[in-house]
Amino acid sequence: MFQGLDKNTAKRMIHSLLESGQPPKLGAQYVNVATEPTLKRLRFDYLDGILKSDQGRDGAGVCKWVVANYGNGKTQFLRCLQSIAWELNYTTAFVELSQDECPLDRPDRVYTAVARSIQAAPRTSSDVDRGRGIEVMLQQLLDRLFPEVLSGVVDPRVKEQAITWVESSLSSTPIECSSFRTAATKHLIAKLTGDLTTANLSASYLRGDQMPMSEYKSIGLYEKLDKSSGFIFLRSLCQFLQRSELASGTVLLFDEARRSLSLMSTKSKKVACENLLSVINRCNSEELPGTMFVYAVMPDFFSDFATNYPALQQRCGPNTKIDLEVINNGNEVDLLQKIGNRIAKVFSIANDDIDINEALVEQNCEVIAHCTLKQTMGSGTRRLFVKTWCDVLQQSRDSLLYELDEQMVERFIEGARQQLDAVEQEAVETEGE
């Protein structure tokens, strides 16, 4: 289970869990519990199944809803799915929906959020952050197709092969938006030939940067990104990646972390609903080839929002939902203990100079699990448990792990809760809510 987990990645994982109780960008599968069978089915049925192109035929598109209460595993599930997608050469975009950064009623800003977060499979832990963005992704995919043509000691023959392929095969990839294809090919040719001006302008266009169209027209880009063309650009991105065979396809992971829909006006909600329907319908009609669109929401999305839009509600059938509350419906204390055991293993790899008593791990995990469950009544339990348990483990670096009673645990829980509340408040203020 933990083979291949290096010390540096383990340290980053523990840091992420300590800071916010959130799963890390890389390595979430090492602390995953209960959802493995569902993830395997998604891999077998879709990522390694109908989404893949076959003998020149486009792969299918699919939409899924991931449902759970706040702090009960939605982000964790998305991160695990992201790791599986990377293993199979899919590009992924992990987008947190918000009114400022990515409102669903603005297709142009949805595209921009995807373009700035999309990435190919990271080769190193630092690549998780440095590899984000459409222009970096395209460079990495070309660099893997023609080994080290952009990152290593350049073999002139390999560079010539890459230029020929981009100018012939890639530039003729059939997609909706010709300017998108032009920008992508111009960007890669510019990187191969050292044309810095064209490389920067084409990268800005692909990211959706707002610049005077005259600058884009100077390199042959004429189609403007706006509300009416946002989803055309998004579809073109997904079409381009699979039909060019640069990647197996695209996985779009949308995490409604902080109630973005509930903050919209009635008119904006209607537009957001229409946009969601558009994405779903385009997936079903295979205009988003090789694309998995996954939207993580809380249960009230279906009771308070979807019910007002019958056409959307019809697209939210049982086969489209991944209900984490149902999947994890067992003994919650046992589940938390399993999570705690896995975190303790990761902590041991990150701090291999500390000898952790397994009996104390079991005992303390059980006490913390009971106390957090009692205080939260099932909403946000897992995030609070994870943060509290990581705080306890972190303290053991200075003083060895010791037996905890309920009173001690409650003090740890209160400290963890205050830190989580501060992180949440800062995020809300940053979004301008």
C-alpha positions in Angstrom: 0.0 0.0 0.0 2.8 2.5 0.9 5.4 1.3 -1.5 6.6 4.1 -3.6 5.7 6.8 -1.1 8.9 8.8 -0.5 9.8 10.8 2.5 9.4 14.2 0.8 5.9 13.5 -0.5 4.9 12.1 2.9 6.1 15.3 4.5 4.0 17.4 2.0 1.0 15.2 2.7 1.2 15.7 6.5 1.8 19.4 6.0 -1.4 19.7 4.0 -3.4 17.7 6.5 -2.0 19.8 9.4 -2.7 23.1 7.7 -6.3 22.6 6.7 -7.4 19.0 7.2 -7.6 18.9 3.4 -6.2 16.0 1.3 -2.9 16.7 -0.4 -2.6 17.4 -4.2 -0.4 14.4 -4.6 -0.7 11.2 -2.5 -4.4 11.3 -1.5 -4.7 7.6 -2.3 -2.4 6.7 0.5 -4.9 7.9 3.1 -8.0 6.9 1.2 -10.6 4.6 2.9 -13.9 3.0 1.8 -14.1 4.4 -1.7 -11.6 2.2 -3.5 -14.2 -0.1 -5.1 -16.0 3.0 -6.5 -12.8 4.4 -7.9 -11.9 1.1 -9.4 -15.2 0.9 -11.2 -14.8 4.5 -12.6 -11.4 3.4 -13.8 -12.5 0.2 -15.4 -15.8 1.4 -16.9 -14.8 4.9 -18.0 -11.2 6.0 -17.8 -9.9 2.7 -19.1 -13.1 2.0 -21.0 -15.6 4.0 -23.0 -13.8 7.4 -22.7 -10.8 6.1 -24.6 -10.6 6.6 -28.4 -10.7 3.4 -30.4 -9.4 3.0 -33.9 -9.9 6.6 -34.7 -13.3 6.9 -33.1 -13.8 9.4 -30.4 -14.2 8.3 -26.8 -17.4 9.0 -25.0 -18.1 11.8 -22.5 -19.6 11.3 -19.1 -20.9 13.4 -16.2 -20.9 12.4 -12.5 -22.1 14.0 -9.3 -20.1 13.4 -6.1 -22.3 14.0 -3.1 -21.4 14.4 0.6 -21.8 16.9 3.4 -19.2 19.4 4.2 -15.9 17.9 5.4 -16.9 14.3 4.6 -14.6 13.4 1.7 -15.6 15.1 -1.6 -12.2 16.7 -2.2 -10.5 13.5 -1.1 -12.4 11.5 -3.6 -11.7 14.0 -6.4 -7.9 13.9 -5.6 -7.9 10.1 -5.7 -9.7 10.2 -9.1 -7.2 12.7 -10.3 -4.3 10.4 -9.5 -5.9 7.5 -11.3 -6.6 9.7 -14.4 -2.9 10.8 -14.4 -1.8 7.1 -14.4 -3.8 6.6 -17.6 -2.4 9.7 -19.3 -5.4 11.9 -18.9 -5.0 15.6 -18.3 -6.9 16.9 -15.3 -8.2 20.3 -14.2 -9.1 20.7 -10.5 -11.3 23.7 -10.1 -12.9 25.2 -7.0 -16.0 27.0 -8.0 -16.5 30.5 -6.5 -18.3 33.7 -7.5 -15.0 35.5 -8.0 -12.8 32.9 -9.8 -15.2 30.5 -11.6 -18.9 31.3 -11.6 -21.0 28.8 -13.5 -23.0 31.5 -15.1 -19.9 32.8 -17.0 -18.6 30.2 -19.5 -15.6 32.3 -20.4 -14.4 32.3 -16.8 -15.1 28.6 -16.5 -12.9 28.0 -19.4 -10.2 30.4 -18.0 -10.3 28.5 -14.7 -9.9 25.2 -16.4 -7.1 26.5 -18.7 -5.1 27.8 -15.7 -5.5 24.7 -13.6 -5.2 21.9 -16.2 -2.1 19.7 -16.0 -0.6 16.5 -17.3 0.6 13.8 -14.9 3.3 15.3 -12.6 6.6 13.6 -12.8 7.8 14.9 -9.4 6.1 16.3 -6.3 7.2 19.8 -7.1 5.7 19.4 -10.6 2.2 19.3 -9.0 2.3 23.1 -8.7 4.7 24.0 -11.4 3.0 21.9 -14.0 -0.4 23.7 -13.9 -1.6 25.8 -16.8 -2.5 24.9 -20.4 0.7 26.2 -22.0 2.9 24.2 -19.6 0.7 21.1 -20.1 1.1 21.3 -23.9 4.8 21.7 -23.5 5.1 18.7 -21.2 2.9 16.5 -23.5 5.1 17.3 -26.5 8.2 16.7 -24.4 7.0 13.2 -23.6 5.9 12.5 -27.2 9.4 13.6 -28.4 11.6 12.8 -25.4 13.2 16.0 -23.9 12.7 18.0 -27.0 11.9 21.1 -24.9 13.5 20.2 -21.6 16.8 18.4 -22.3 19.8 18.5 -24.5 18.3 19.0 -27.9 18.9 16.4 -30.6 18.4 18.4 -33.9 16.8 15.4 -35.5 14.3 15.0 -32.7 13.5 18.7 -32.8 12.9 18.5 -36.6 10.6 15.5 -36.1 8.7 17.5 -33.5 8.3 20.6 -35.7 7.1 18.5 -38.6 4.6 16.7 -36.5 3.2 19.9 -35.0 3.0 21.6 -38.4 1.3 18.6 -40.1 -0.6 16.3 -37.8 -1.3 18.6 -34.8 -2.3 21.6 -36.9 -4.9 19.5 -38.8 -6.6 18.1 -35.6 -10.3 18.6 -36.2 -11.9 20.8 -33.5 -14.6 23.4 -33.2 -12.5 26.5 -32.7 -9.8 27.0 -35.3 -8.1 29.8 -33.4 -7.7 27.5 -30.4 -5.9 25.0 -32.6 -3.8 27.8 -34.2 -2.8 29.1 -30.8 -1.8 25.7 -29.6 0.3 24.9 -32.6 1.9 28.3 -32.8 2.8 28.1 -29.1 4.6 24.8 -29.5 6.4 25.8 -32.7 7.5 29.1 -31.0 8.8 27.1 -28.0 10.7 24.8 -30.4 12.2 27.6 -32.4 12.8 30.1 -29.6 10.2 32.7 -30.7 9.6 34.3 -27.3 7.0 36.9 -28.5 4.8 34.4 -30.2 5.2 31.9 -27.3 4.0 34.5 -24.8 1.1 35.8 -26.9 -0.2 32.4 -27.8 0.1 31.3 -24.1 -2.0 34.3 -23.0 -4.6 33.5 -25.6 -4.9 29.9 -24.5 -5.2 30.9 -20.9 -8.0 33.4 -21.7 -6.0 36.5 -20.6 -7.9 39.7 -21.5 -5.6 41.5 -23.9 -6.4 43.8 -26.9 -7.5 41.6 -29.8 -5.1 43.5 -32.0 -2.2 41.8 -30.2 -3.7 38.4 -30.8 -4.5 39.2 -34.4 -0.8 40.0 -35.0 -0.1 36.3 -34.7 -3.2 35.1 -36.6 -5.7 34.6 -33.7 -9.1 36.1 -34.5 -11.8 34.4 -32.4 -12.5 36.2 -29.1 -13.1 34.4 -25.8 -16.3 35.8 -24.2 -19.6 34.5 -22.7 -20.8 33.2 -26.0 -17.6 31.3 -26.9 -16.5 30.1 -23.5 -17.9 26.6 -23.8 -16.7 26.4 -27.5 -13.2 26.9 -26.2 -13.7 24.3 -23.5 -15.0 21.8 -26.0 -12.2 22.6 -28.3 -9.6 22.0 -25.6 -11.1 18.5 -24.8 -11.4 17.6 -28.6 -7.8 18.8 -29.2 -6.2 16.7 -26.5 -7.8 13.4 -27.4 -8.0 13.7 -31.2 -4.3 14.7 -31.4 -3.5 11.8 -29.1 -1.4 14.0 -26.9 -3.4 12.6 -24.0 -6.0 9.9 -23.4 -8.6 12.6 -22.6 -9.6 15.1 -20.0 -11.0 14.9 -16.5 -12.7 18.1 -15.2 -13.0 18.1 -11.4 -15.3 20.8 -10.1 -15.4 21.2 -6.4 -18.2 23.5 -5.0 -16.3 24.1 -1.8 -18.1 27.1 -0.5 -21.7 27.3 -1.6 -21.1 29.2 -4.8 -24.6 28.5 -6.2 -26.4 29.6 -3.1 -24.8 33.0 -3.4 -26.1 33.7 -6.9 -29.1 35.8 -7.9 -32.1 34.0 -9.3 -31.2 35.0 -12.8 -27.6 33.8 -12.4 -28.8 30.5 -11.0 -30.9 30.0 -14.1 -28.0 30.7 -16.4 -25.8 28.4 -14.3 -28.4 25.6 -14.6 -28.5 26.1 -18.4 -24.7 25.9 -18.5 -24.6 22.7 -16.5 -27.2 21.2 -18.8 -25.1 22.2 -21.8 -22.1 20.4 -20.4 -24.1 17.3 -19.6 -25.8 17.3 -23.0 -22.5 17.8 -24.8 -21.0 14.9 -22.9 -23.9 12.7 -23.8 -23.7 13.7 -27.5 -19.9 13.1 -27.5 -19.0 16.7 -28.3 -16.7 16.5 -25.3 -14.8 13.4 -26.4 -12.8 11.5 -23.8 -14.0 13.8 -21.1 -15.2 13.0 -17.6 -16.9 16.0 -15.9 -17.2 15.4 -12.1 -19.1 18.0 -10.0 -18.8 17.6 -6.2 -21.7 19.1 -4.3 -23.4 18.9 -0.9 -26.8 17.1 -0.7 -28.8 20.3 -0.6 -27.8 20.9 -4.3 -30.4 18.4 -5.2 -33.0 19.5 -2.7 -32.6 23.3 -2.9 -31.3 23.9 -6.4 -31.9 21.1 -8.9 -35.6 20.7 -7.9 -36.3 24.2 -9.3 -35.1 23.1 -12.8 -36.8 19.9 -14.0 -34.5 19.5 -17.0 -31.5 19.4 -14.7 -33.2 17.2 -12.1 -33.8 14.7 -14.9 -30.0 14.5 -15.5 -29.4 13.8 -11.8 -30.5 10.2 -11.8 -29.1 7.5 -9.5 -26.6 6.2 -12.1 -25.0 9.7 -12.3 -24.5 10.1 -8.5 -21.7 8.9 -6.3 -23.1 9.4 -2.8 -20.2 9.2 -0.4 -22.5 9.2 2.6 -24.0 5.9 1.3 -20.7 4.4 0.3 -19.2 5.1 3.7 -22.4 4.1 5.5 -21.0 1.8 8.1 -19.5 2.2 11.5 -18.2 5.8 11.4 -15.8 5.2 14.2 -14.2 2.2 12.4 -13.9 4.3 9.3 -12.1 7.2 11.2 -9.8 4.7 12.8 -8.8 3.3 9.4 -8.1 6.8 8.2 -6.1 7.5 11.3 -4.0 4.4 10.9 -3.1 5.3 7.3 -2.2 8.8 8.3 0.0 7.4 11.1 1.8 5.3 8.5 2.4 8.3 6.3 3.6 10.3 9.4 6.1 7.5 10.1 7.5 7.7 6.6 7.8 11.5 6.9 9.4 11.2 10.3 11.4 8.0 10.1 13.4 9.0 13.2 10.4 8.6 15.5 9.2 5.2 16.8 5.4 5.3 17.0 3.7 2.8 19.3 1.0 1.0 17.3 -1.1 0.2 20.3 -1.2 3.8 21.3 -2.2 4.8 17.7 -5.2 2.4 17.9 -6.2 3.6 21.3 -5.9 7.3 20.7 -7.5 7.1 17.3 -10.6 5.5 18.8 -10.9 8.2 21.5 -10.5 11.0 19.0 -13.0 9.3 16.6 -15.7 9.0 19.3 -15.1 12.6 20.5 -15.2 14.2 17.0 -18.3 12.3 16.0 -20.1 13.3 19.2 -19.2 17.0 18.6 -20.1 17.1 14.9 -22.9 14.7 14.6 -21.6 13.6 11.2 -21.1 16.9 9.4 -17.5 17.8 8.9 -16.4 14.9 11.2 -13.7 13.5 9.0 -12.0 16.8 8.4 -12.0 17.7 12.1 -10.8 14.2 13.0 -7.9 14.4 10.5 -6.8 17.8 11.7 -7.0 16.8 15.3 -5.2 13.5 14.8 -2.4 15.2 12.8 -2.0 17.7 15.6 -1.6 14.9 18.1 1.0 13.2 15.9 2.9 16.4 15.3 3.2 16.9 19.0 4.7 13.5 19.3 7.8 14.8 17.5 8.6 16.8 20.7 7.2 14.5 23.3 6.5 10.8 22.5 3.0 9.7 21.8 1.1 9.1 25.0 -2.3 7.8 26.1 -5.1 10.4 25.7 -8.3 10.7 27.7 -11.4 12.4 26.5 -10.6 15.7 28.3 -7.2 15.9 26.6 -8.8 15.0 23.2 -11.4 17.8 23.6 -8.6 20.3 24.0 -7.0 19.1 20.8 -10.3 19.2 19.0 -11.0 22.7 20.1 -7.6 23.9 18.8 -8.1 22.1 15.6 -11.6 23.5 15.1 -10.4 27.1 15.7 -7.7 26.6 13.0 -10.1 25.1 10.5 -12.6 27.9 11.1 -9.8 30.5 10.5 -8.8 28.7 7.3 -12.4 28.7 6.1 -13.0 32.3 7.0 -9.8 33.4 5.2 -10.9 31.6 2.1 -14.4 33.2 2.2 -12.9 36.7 2.6 -10.5 36.0 -0.3 -13.5 35.2 -2.5 -15.1 38.4 -1.5 -18.1 36.7 0.0 
